Each structure stands twice: as C-alpha cells, then as structure tokens.
Amino acid sequence: MTGHIHSIESFGTVDGPGVRMVVFTKGCPMRCLYCHNPDTWDMAGGTDMTAEEILAQYESSRPFYKGGGITVTGGEPLMQIEFVTELFEKARARDIHTCLDTSGITFLPDNPVYLEKLDRLLASTCLVMLDIKQIQPEKHKTLTGHSNQRILAFASYLNEKGVPMWIRHVVVPTITDNEKDLYELGWFIGGLKMVKALDVLPYHDMGKVKYQQLGMDYPLKDISPMSKDGALEAKKSILRGIRDRRASLSSPSCS
C-alpha cells in the first residue's frame, strides 16, 4: 500500500515528544482560514510512498530521533486511514513512538465499518495531537467550513478509549481570542481525563508567501499576528475553564 505524501520534515520539535520525523499527507476536507499548508488540501501532486520507504528513511537517522518518533500530519491524515494504520503498525513493531496530528473532522461515530478501522489505527497510536479550532459550532463553521460536532465527539471517543491526547488551539485575533469561548473550550477539555498537554499557539501569517506562490488570496490578510503574551493570556482563560470543570467533577453531589 502507498500513501500520498506531500513532504517529510526530518527535524520536528513541536509535533509530539522529542525530535521527530514529521510526515505530511495530502488531502483535507477543512478549509481553515489560517491554514498555512493549502497545498495539502487536494490529492493532486505529492509523492506516493510505502510505509517501508518512510521507515527506511527514519531508520537511516534513528539515533537522531532518540526520545522522539514519527508524527503523521497533513492535510488530514485520517483521509488516508488505511495507510497510516499500516505505517503505525510497522513502526510500533520496531518500537517507534507514533503520533497522529489530526483535526478529527472525518470521525463517523455511527459508522461501524469506520469505527473498526479507527480502532485498529488507535491500537498502534501512542499519542493523538488534536486541533480544536473553535468551541462554538457556528464560529467553527465560519473558520473552517465545517461544524465542530464530529471533532468534539472524536475527542470524547479518544477519552473513552484511553488514548493520550495533546490539545492544540491557535489564538487568532478577533476570531478565536474571545474570553468566553476560551473558557468554554477549557470547560470541555476539563472533562477529558486523557488530555496530557495543552498547546495554545499564537496565530502567525507566515503562510502569506505560500498563498502568493499558489496564486491564492490569503483570507486573513487584514488580521495581525497574535503576540506571545496574547496567547499566554488566552491560555489562562482555557486553564481556568479546565480547573473549574475538574473541580465540578470532583465535588460531591447532593443526594
């Protein structure tokens, strides 16, 4: 089996624990306004690679990845779930840490065939990095073109299955930096026992150049980057929601 690969980064330091090989797959149904990889949206272009070819590339520098592993991102890697499953199963057979960086948008909770495929993949997945882009469904649809219903359901499913998660959230001025929304995001996250880390990232506009190269209009050209201090303030609001939710869950109920 081959996967349709956009590119491979050999020195990933923000895509899971340790230094990692990061595999960017092609294909994504989302159209996030701040996406900096619009060239991964469709399946055109790219390179067909087998799991063995990717693992051979990893093994050639294996000492370099000590404490790290392989992260598959995109695009949306769950668009190629069978290939990612094969790659992760073969990686785990070699004791390589596996991380899935996903939006969860392809989750189909009422489809037994899909869930069987997903469960097989999760069995060889050490960590899921889940992007929750907006907690409010309508705002999420404006931002990405899709509701967040499947994404939040996916997070709850991972939690039920005992799969470790890192949650990532990008703070975009005027779009995702609303204090109420941030608190509600934290409230949701606080109900997930399997969340092991929270990354709150400031929006940047470094994707502008790529849009220009592709002849595409950059949707957020009038939005200034978020400062690191702004992202830290946003994280405080999320953490407050997490603490309050966890406190509510630990409080004794009245009979």
Disulfide bonds with the S-S distance in Angstrom:
none
